[in-house]
Amino acid sequence: MTILEELLDSLKKSDVDEQLRIICDVITKEEILEPDKYEGPVGANIFLSLNVLCEKSKKYENYICLEREAQKQYIISHWTCLKNSSTQTPKRVKAWEVKQHLPKKIMEEFSEKMVFLKGE
């Protein structure tokens, strides 16, 4: 059983928003080593924001986010800003509507978009 499946199994009685919030919090704790120094997109409706190392754009910082648009409606967004720019904050450059409704499927779609942005 994968970590995602274990989390979903323990959260079955929660609603989708709560399940995704908890899953994203666990991923954030694992992936972001110094949360106080993280300069990526943040906000109340950004459930997950991760830095993506893109092969094609070496002079930009790229981020992928899972955002809640409304209850049980999500988008996956691509944000970017110049590297080593202390004055520039990331800007959203692209967004994809999430057509899935189950937490596991939403996270799979997020993973697919991350692979796409990496250029693999």
PyMOL commands that set and color helices and strands:
alter all, ss='L'
color gray80, all
select helices_A, chain A and resi 3-10+16-31+35-37+103-118
alter helices_A, ss='H'
color red, helices_A
select strands_A, chain A and resi 46-52+60-70+73-82+91-97
alter strands_A, ss='S'
color yellow, strands_A
deselect
rebuild
show_as cartoon
